[in-house]
Amino acid sequence: MRISARADYAVRAVLELALRQGGDPVKAETVAAAQDIPHKFLEGILGDLRRGGIVESRRGGGGGYRLARDASAITVADVIRAVDGPIVSVRGERPTGLAYTGSAQPLLPLWIALRANVRKILEGVTVADIAADALPEPVRQLAAEPTAWENP
């Protein structure tokens, strides 16, 4: 699985909005500067996030972006799906849409298990968790394993 630049930037932008929640809408330029995201690229991402119900926008002098709902109700999976679509795909297809024959048949349950584990982690972490630097304990434990930081 690869986390695209688009997904990484989207999560960082939503995090920035969460940290500024409760105030005036935040301009895209402010988010771009705070997170070192190319402004034009961010504008497209924010449009996808708006269409996905993650952020809302207001036009005009006092306009900008804010979260459409509380940060505790937005998971990392929600953000990634809004900008990239399905979290795990094989050749651009959802694993449940695949069919293998012969010796390749055992691959399908492997891809399904991979998807289930990725979803379990990304759906279990909210933007509020990240903003509070309070990742769930199972995620912390996985990240604390020394081999998690190695590139085999």
Disulfide bonds with the S-S distance in Angstrom:
none
